[in-house]
Amino acid sequence: MTAILYLLPISLVLGGLALIAFIWSVRTHQYDDLEREKYRVLNDAPPLNSNRTWTTDGASDRDGVEEE
Amino acid sequence: MTTRDATVLDAFVRTNPDGSASLNCTVDGMRCGACALSIEHAISNINGVLQARVNATTHRLRLVWNPETVHPKRLLDAVTELGFEAHPFAMEGKQTTEQNLLVPLAVAGFGTMNIMAISFAVWSGLVTDMGVGTRTFLHALSAVIALPVTLYAGAVFYVPAARALRAGRMTMDVAISFAVLTTLAASLYETIRHGAHIYFDAAVSLVFFLLIGRVLDQALRRRASNASENLRALGQTSAIRLTDDGKSEHVTVDALVSGETILTPPGTRIAADGVLRSESTLVDESFLTGETLPRLVETGARVTAGSLVVDIAARIEVTTAGTATRLQDIADMLSAAEAAKGEDQRLADRFTRAYGPFVIGAALAGFMFWYTIAGVSLSEAIMIAVAVMIVTCPCAAGLATPAVLSRAINMLMARGVIVKNGDALERLGAISIAAIDKTGTLSNARLSPDSRIEPTVLRAASELAANSTHPLAKALVHAYPAGVRPDVKEQVGRGLAASDESRLGSAKFVGVETDDTPSGPHLWYRSAEGVATQITFRDEAHPDAHQVVAGLVARQIKPVLISGDHPEVVEGFARDLGIPDWFGALSPEAKISFVKSCPHKTLMVGDGLNDAPALGAAHASVSPGSSTDVAQNAADILMTGRSLLPLLGAIDIARQSRQLIKQNLYFAAFYNVVTIPVALAGGLTPLVAALLMSSSSILVMLNARRLGTSS
């Protein structure tokens, strides 16, 4: 039974890593536009000369593209 | 002046600190993410473009380019070539303070899963031979997960609950917070004294399920407000400012300062309140007054923002920029009306007002009974009170409304109806009277000659009319197109005369002596043979108007026509459409008092400034897509197009949603009737509580899926 003493915390840490990954994806605006991303795999064009992220509300433009 | 003019674009372009220029647009005609990619692809191939990014969810395009290499017009033309329409969009500088609920939801989900897994071990341990030590270890582990999770994710409820309590109100949030925090505290206490039953799983999954409802709710609101902002961008205008040295430049309306002079070409709207400095011109103020016929404004007279210049370009000295006087009056009336309406309209809110105290009351009663009368130990009595609180807590009730509304609003969005918030849909389902504005809503706000007049006469008259810019003459030519005749002379303000002695104009000009002054706008025509005919004009009904009125009647909704136009015009129009109840010459104040004095729940449908206060005061309100900004702001529900036909479908969906929400709430109440006695009797173990809570929530979600399947 002592196995659960370390197995349970390990499973929690692993789950926690997944949670952190999810939080990161939300914070980097990956959930802002779900409509577009699903078509990206079909796009043959090379990536644009910038891979900056942006939001239309201007609240979180953290890449130097300033909005007034 | 379209927003596609190269110079107009400049008003919307922003220069960034690094020297690049940027522009935000809304894109019309986009269907899916593939469209977004093709737009991006086309634009990014243009030399000088630094960034082109389309958001397929919000239908917005952001462009960053090097202003020395390429002009933005070229970029927008590239969008047009693909078959889309990009409209420049000035950011209003407002920041969304809305919290992203996805992170709390994920945290609560993580906590629920893990605690459930541990709880299953404990529950099976209770019927096998698990030792107290192992059980307490598992309990402690649950506590370690549950504490941070409920404190962080639950803050979504605690913060508004604290605010409500301070204001002396009882809301759903108060009941939820009380239940979660008490459950947490009691379970902690049980863990410390090595008790058998803890409810960490219930506390965490309660937060999780309720957050699902909140996330649905928030996604809806965001999507709807986005859509209505995009709609407004289509009509966003700029102004032509005349500088002292005689040059003209395009600026956004916000940039105007009083004392400046603006030029308004015919067919465009005046950007700010002001005084007319150029020669007298005809101005269409139908948005403001509901009157169809343009008014002649003399030099030096005041003009109001939003009015349409009809015949010759007007030079206007701006007196009030930004918020104009008359507009401000209407805005004040609007906010007063909205404040008076109150917020207690939502079914779920009414449910909670009775429910919140009930949750806490039932728990207290259970505690008092077991502790004082049945004489069990303090901790046992507390655990029973906690069990009661868990089953009564409005998990299903919290999902009941958003689950239905999210589906309804998505369905309506696909049909061209934007619902600004879920409450509006609930209210739309309850209306029994529809007060409808005439000009621009049911009518085209365009006059046409009475169809009962001989067409040959009208055609002949139209030949004269083609030589004039008078609005009635233009209306005649619109109905009966004719070419310009060189032998026709216009005497401004009186009429038109041709060389063959045929005349068109006022009765006096034509030479008719009559006491029979007709109501409403009219012209007299005298043919070359000397036969005089009176040509009356009526406001042309929108092609869908008959169908809309018939549809309302079929749904047991009484249509009432309320208009600011002349009573005679309104009467004829109402008769044409078969609306028995009509009111004419109503001021915005009169419209608001009509809506307020209605004995039944009233829907207001209108598009003009003069409708805005009534839109705010009505139980529910709808604006067609062609409405003024003020009306769109005031209305709960917007049509993306000019037609009102989608309103009928919206009413059906609203009624069905209301029914489903009621069913869900009844179910939530019924669930309590069954479970509370079990909890009060002390028969509710943590396992049963978890099962009940999950199954009731899932049932409510499934019921919401029925929307639109039958009607």
HADDOCK unambig.tbl for C-alpha pairs under 7 A between the chains (distance, minus, plus):
assign (segid A and resid 19 and name CA) (segid B and resid 106 and name CA) 6.98 0.50 0.50
assign (segid A and resid 23 and name CA) (segid B and resid 103 and name CA) 5.91 0.50 0.50
assign (segid A and resid 33 and name CA) (segid B and resid 55 and name CA) 6.07 0.50 0.50
assign (segid A and resid 33 and name CA) (segid B and resid 56 and name CA) 6.34 0.50 0.50
assign (segid A and resid 33 and name CA) (segid B and resid 57 and name CA) 5.28 0.50 0.50
assign (segid A and resid 34 and name CA) (segid B and resid 57 and name CA) 6.94 0.50 0.50
assign (segid A and resid 35 and name CA) (segid B and resid 32 and name CA) 6.85 0.50 0.50
assign (segid A and resid 35 and name CA) (segid B and resid 33 and name CA) 5.42 0.50 0.50
assign (segid A and resid 35 and name CA) (segid B and resid 56 and name CA) 5.56 0.50 0.50
assign (segid A and resid 35 and name CA) (segid B and resid 57 and name CA) 5.57 0.50 0.50
assign (segid A and resid 36 and name CA) (segid B and resid 33 and name CA) 3.92 0.50 0.50
assign (segid A and resid 36 and name CA) (segid B and resid 36 and name CA) 6.67 0.50 0.50
assign (segid A and resid 36 and name CA) (segid B and resid 55 and name CA) 6.81 0.50 0.50
assign (segid A and resid 36 and name CA) (segid B and resid 56 and name CA) 5.12 0.50 0.50
assign (segid A and resid 39 and name CA) (segid B and resid 33 and name CA) 5.73 0.50 0.50
assign (segid A and resid 39 and name CA) (segid B and resid 34 and name CA) 5.67 0.50 0.50
assign (segid A and resid 48 and name CA) (segid B and resid 44 and name CA) 6.85 0.50 0.50
assign (segid A and resid 49 and name CA) (segid B and resid 50 and name CA) 6.80 0.50 0.50
assign (segid A and resid 50 and name CA) (segid B and resid 51 and name CA) 6.39 0.50 0.50
assign (segid A and resid 57 and name CA) (segid B and resid 95 and name CA) 6.34 0.50 0.50
assign (segid A and resid 57 and name CA) (segid B and resid 96 and name CA) 6.85 0.50 0.50
assign (segid A and resid 59 and name CA) (segid B and resid 95 and name CA) 5.71 0.50 0.50
assign (segid A and resid 59 and name CA) (segid B and resid 96 and name CA) 6.90 0.50 0.50
assign (segid A and resid 65 and name CA) (segid B and resid 16 and name CA) 6.95 0.50 0.50
assign (segid A and resid 66 and name CA) (segid B and resid 16 and name CA) 6.28 0.50 0.50
assign (segid A and resid 68 and name CA) (segid B and resid 93 and name CA) 6.73 0.50 0.50
